[in-house]
Protein backbone atom coordinates (compact mmCIF):
# COMPACT_ATOMS: atom_id res chain seq x y z
CA UNK A 1 0.00 0.00 0.00
CA UNK A 2 1.41 3.33 -1.04
CA UNK A 3 0.44 5.98 1.51
CA UNK A 4 -0.41 9.33 -0.01
CA UNK A 5 -2.08 11.14 2.88
CA UNK A 6 -1.44 10.86 6.60
CA UNK A 7 -2.49 12.97 9.58
CA UNK A 8 -2.98 16.50 8.22
CA UNK A 9 -2.59 18.32 4.94
CA UNK A 10 -4.56 20.03 2.20
CA UNK A 11 -7.00 18.77 -0.43
CA UNK A 12 -8.89 20.27 -3.34
CA UNK A 13 -12.62 19.79 -2.90
CA UNK A 14 -15.13 21.26 -5.36
CA UNK A 15 -12.40 23.57 -6.66
CA UNK A 16 -11.53 24.90 -3.20
CA UNK A 17 -8.43 24.24 -1.11
CA UNK A 18 -9.32 22.83 2.32
CA UNK A 19 -7.28 21.83 5.34
CA UNK A 20 -7.86 18.12 5.89
CA UNK A 21 -7.12 15.46 8.47
CA UNK A 22 -7.48 11.72 8.85
CA UNK A 23 -6.61 9.36 11.68
CA UNK A 24 -5.89 6.63 9.09
CA UNK A 25 -3.43 6.60 6.20
CA UNK A 26 -5.18 7.08 2.86
CA UNK A 27 -4.12 6.09 -0.66
CA UNK A 28 -4.36 8.17 -3.80
CA UNK A 29 -7.69 7.51 -5.60
CA UNK A 30 -9.19 5.89 -2.50
CA UNK A 31 -12.85 6.66 -1.93
CA UNK A 32 -13.24 8.55 1.34
CA UNK A 33 -16.05 10.03 3.36
CA UNK A 34 -16.18 13.39 5.11
CA UNK A 35 -16.85 12.51 8.74
CA UNK A 36 -17.11 16.09 9.97
CA UNK A 37 -16.11 19.66 9.30
CA UNK A 38 -14.13 20.97 12.25
CA UNK A 39 -13.89 24.76 11.85
CA UNK A 40 -12.30 24.96 8.36
CA UNK A 41 -10.88 21.43 8.33
CA UNK A 42 -12.47 18.43 6.60
CA UNK A 43 -12.05 15.23 8.64
CA UNK A 44 -11.86 12.10 6.47
CA UNK A 45 -12.21 8.36 6.88
CA UNK A 46 -12.26 5.60 4.27
CA UNK A 47 -15.73 5.21 2.73
CA UNK A 48 -17.68 2.40 4.37
CA UNK A 49 -19.29 1.25 1.13
CA UNK A 50 -16.72 1.63 -1.61
CA UNK A 51 -19.06 1.47 -4.59
CA UNK A 52 -18.92 3.07 -7.99
CA UNK A 53 -21.80 5.40 -7.10
CA UNK A 54 -20.59 8.20 -4.87
CA UNK A 55 -22.79 9.47 -2.06
CA UNK A 56 -23.21 13.13 -1.12
CA UNK A 57 -20.36 13.15 1.40
CA UNK A 58 -18.09 10.65 -0.41
CA UNK A 59 -15.39 11.57 -2.85
CA UNK A 60 -12.07 10.27 -4.11
CA UNK A 61 -8.82 11.81 -2.91
C-alpha positions, -999 to 999 in steps of 0.1 A, spaced: 0 0 0 14 33 -10 4 60 15 -4 93 0 -21 111 29 -14 109 66 -25 130 96 -30 165 82 -26 183 49 -46 200 22 -70 188 -4 -89 203 -33 -126 198 -29 -151 213 -54 -124 236 -67 -115 249 -32 -84 242 -11 -93 228 23 -73 218 53 -79 181 59 -71 155 85 -75 117 88 -66 94 117 -59 66 91 -34 66 62 -52 71 29 -41 61 -7 -44 82 -38 -77 75 -56 -92 59 -25 -128 67 -19 -132 85 13 -160 100 34 -162 134 51 -169 125 87 -171 161 100 -161 197 93 -141 210 123 -139 248 118 -123 250 84 -109 214 83 -125 184 66 -121 152 86 -119 121 65 -122 84 69 -123 56 43 -157 52 27 -177 24 44 -193 12 11 -167 16 -16 -191 15 -46 -189 31 -80 -218 54 -71 -206 82 -49 -228 95 -21 -232 131 -11 -204 132 14 -181 107 -4 -154 116 -29 -121 103 -41 -88 118 -29 
